[in-house]
């Protein structure tokens, strides 16, 4: 079963499709990370530790920032997929952003993002490749699924938001963020938007 979603963001060329898939209980993170580190172009994805993602808007904000930098020749990392991982970071330290937000050997919850930078990268080709290579349980890429796997303490620490309230609140309705999560989300989105602005 594929949970791959193809997304079109406003203000971006329609040819730049974003393919995203969320997994829990991933068994082969070390192998996926090794493919990435070895430079295997078949594994040119943004592999993101999903426990570090607060919401769909959080993820798509980082993706949008990376694509914007890609389109304007402002990449600070190797390619648009590594730039997506880097774009989650509130600082300009690339190595630190990969440590905090990228895949590690012990990652169990994983968001995989692939951008259609060439015509051969389609929903079907990405879905087939992920089905063959990611050993995990697919989840829908939505706020409900993310709230179940988000590590609020780690997210707050990464964004230096220690004074904000922690944990999921009881005022979540139909998968939408409650008040505490919404406050945290706005702070995180602001940190992504402002990185490098000073």
C-alpha positions as CSV (number, residue, x, y, z in Angstrom):
1,X,0.0,0.0,0.0
2,X,1.4,3.4,-1.0
3,X,0.7,6.5,1.1
4,X,2.6,8.7,-1.4
5,X,0.9,12.0,-1.9
6,X,1.8,14.4,-4.8
7,X,1.4,18.0,-3.8
8,X,1.4,21.2,-5.9
9,X,2.2,24.4,-3.9
10,X,0.9,27.7,-5.0
11,X,3.5,30.2,-6.4
12,X,5.7,27.4,-7.7
13,X,5.8,26.1,-11.3
14,X,3.3,23.3,-11.8
15,X,6.0,21.0,-13.2
16,X,7.7,21.0,-9.7
17,X,5.6,18.3,-8.1
18,X,6.4,17.4,-4.5
19,X,6.0,13.7,-3.6
20,X,5.7,13.0,0.1
21,X,5.3,9.8,2.1
22,X,5.2,9.3,5.9
23,X,6.2,6.1,7.6
24,X,6.3,4.8,11.1
25,X,8.1,1.8,12.5
26,X,10.8,2.0,9.8
27,X,13.2,-1.0,10.1
28,X,15.9,-0.1,7.6
29,X,16.8,3.5,8.4
30,X,20.5,2.7,8.6
31,X,20.5,1.2,5.1
32,X,18.6,4.2,3.7
33,X,21.0,6.6,5.3
34,X,24.0,4.6,3.9
35,X,22.6,4.9,0.4
36,X,22.3,8.6,0.9
37,X,25.8,9.0,2.3
38,X,27.3,6.9,-0.5
39,X,25.8,9.3,-3.1
40,X,23.5,6.7,-4.7
41,X,21.4,8.9,-7.0
42,X,18.5,6.4,-6.9
43,X,18.2,7.5,-3.2
44,X,18.2,11.3,-3.8
45,X,15.4,12.1,-1.4
46,X,14.9,14.3,1.5
47,X,14.9,11.8,4.4
48,X,13.5,13.6,7.4
49,X,13.1,12.4,11.0
50,X,9.3,12.7,11.3
51,X,9.5,13.0,15.1
52,X,11.0,16.5,14.4
53,X,8.0,17.6,12.4
54,X,5.1,19.3,14.2
55,X,2.6,19.6,11.3
56,X,2.0,19.4,7.6
57,X,2.5,23.2,7.4
58,X,5.8,22.9,9.2
59,X,7.1,20.3,6.6
60,X,5.7,22.2,3.6
61,X,7.2,25.5,4.8
62,X,10.7,23.9,4.8
63,X,10.0,22.3,1.4
64,X,8.9,25.7,0.0
65,X,11.9,27.5,1.3
66,X,14.3,24.9,-0.2
67,X,12.5,25.0,-3.6
68,X,12.6,28.8,-3.6
69,X,16.3,28.7,-3.0
70,X,16.7,26.0,-5.7
71,X,14.8,28.1,-8.3
72,X,16.8,31.2,-7.4
73,X,20.3,29.4,-7.4
74,X,20.8,30.0,-3.7
75,X,21.3,26.4,-2.6
76,X,23.7,26.1,0.3
77,X,23.9,22.3,0.3
78,X,24.5,19.7,-2.4
79,X,21.0,19.5,-4.1
80,X,17.4,20.5,-3.5
81,X,16.7,17.4,-1.5
82,X,19.5,18.0,1.0
83,X,18.4,21.6,1.0
84,X,14.9,20.5,2.2
85,X,16.5,18.9,5.3
86,X,18.6,22.0,5.8
87,X,15.6,24.2,5.5
88,X,14.1,22.8,8.7
89,X,16.9,24.3,10.7
90,X,16.6,27.7,12.4
91,X,20.4,28.2,12.0
92,X,22.9,28.2,9.1
93,X,24.8,25.2,10.4
94,X,24.3,22.5,7.7
95,X,25.9,19.6,9.7
96,X,23.8,20.4,12.7
97,X,20.6,20.5,10.7
98,X,21.3,17.1,9.3
99,X,22.0,15.7,12.8
100,X,18.7,17.2,14.2
101,X,16.3,16.8,11.3
102,X,17.8,14.2,8.9
103,X,17.6,10.4,9.0
104,X,19.8,8.6,11.5
105,X,20.5,4.9,11.9
106,X,17.9,4.8,14.7
107,X,15.2,6.8,13.0
108,X,11.8,4.9,13.2
109,X,9.4,7.6,12.0
110,X,10.3,9.0,8.5
111,X,9.0,11.6,6.1
112,X,10.4,11.1,2.6
113,X,10.2,14.0,0.1
114,X,11.1,13.9,-3.6
115,X,10.9,16.8,-6.0
116,X,10.2,16.2,-9.7
117,X,13.3,18.0,-11.0
118,X,13.2,15.8,-14.2
119,X,10.3,14.5,-16.2
120,X,11.1,10.9,-15.3
121,X,10.3,11.5,-11.6
122,X,6.6,10.8,-11.4
123,X,4.2,9.8,-8.7
124,X,4.3,6.2,-10.1
125,X,8.1,5.9,-10.2
126,X,8.6,7.4,-6.7
127,X,5.8,5.2,-5.2
128,X,7.3,2.1,-6.8
129,X,10.8,2.9,-5.6
130,X,9.7,3.7,-2.0
131,X,7.6,0.5,-1.9
132,X,10.6,-1.6,-2.8
133,X,13.1,0.2,-0.5
134,X,11.4,1.6,2.7
135,X,10.5,-1.0,5.3
136,X,7.9,0.7,7.4
137,X,4.2,1.3,7.9
138,X,2.8,4.0,5.6
139,X,0.7,6.7,7.3
140,X,-1.2,9.6,5.7
141,X,0.8,12.8,5.6
142,X,-1.5,14.9,7.8
143,X,-1.5,16.7,11.1
144,X,-3.2,13.8,12.9
145,X,-0.6,11.2,12.0
146,X,2.2,13.7,12.7
147,X,0.9,14.7,16.1
148,X,1.1,11.0,17.1
149,X,4.8,10.8,16.3
150,X,6.0,14.4,17.0
151,X,8.5,14.7,19.8
152,X,7.5,18.1,21.2
153,X,10.4,18.3,23.6
154,X,13.0,17.7,20.9
155,X,11.3,20.1,18.5
156,X,11.2,22.9,21.2
157,X,14.9,22.2,22.0
158,X,15.9,22.3,18.3
159,X,14.1,25.7,17.8
160,X,15.1,27.0,21.3
161,X,11.5,27.5,22.3
162,X,11.7,26.2,25.9
163,X,9.3,28.7,27.3
164,X,6.4,27.5,25.2
165,X,4.0,24.9,26.6
166,X,4.7,21.3,25.7
167,X,2.9,18.3,24.4
168,X,-0.3,17.7,22.5
169,X,-3.3,19.5,24.0
170,X,-6.8,18.2,24.5
171,X,-8.3,20.9,22.3
172,X,-7.3,19.3,19.0
173,X,-10.4,18.9,16.8
174,X,-10.7,16.7,13.7
175,X,-6.9,16.6,13.3
176,X,-6.4,20.3,13.5
177,X,-3.8,21.7,15.9
178,X,-5.0,22.8,19.3
179,X,-3.9,26.1,20.9
180,X,-0.6,25.0,22.3
181,X,0.4,23.2,19.1
182,X,-0.7,26.2,17.0
183,X,1.5,28.6,19.1
184,X,4.4,26.2,18.8
185,X,3.8,25.9,15.0
186,X,3.8,29.6,14.5
187,X,7.1,30.0,16.3
188,X,8.6,27.2,14.3
189,X,7.4,28.6,11.0
190,X,8.8,32.0,12.0
191,X,12.2,30.4,12.8
192,X,12.3,28.8,9.3
193,X,11.3,32.0,7.5
194,X,13.8,34.1,9.4
195,X,16.9,31.9,9.2
196,X,19.8,33.8,7.7
197,X,17.8,37.1,7.7
198,X,20.1,38.7,10.2
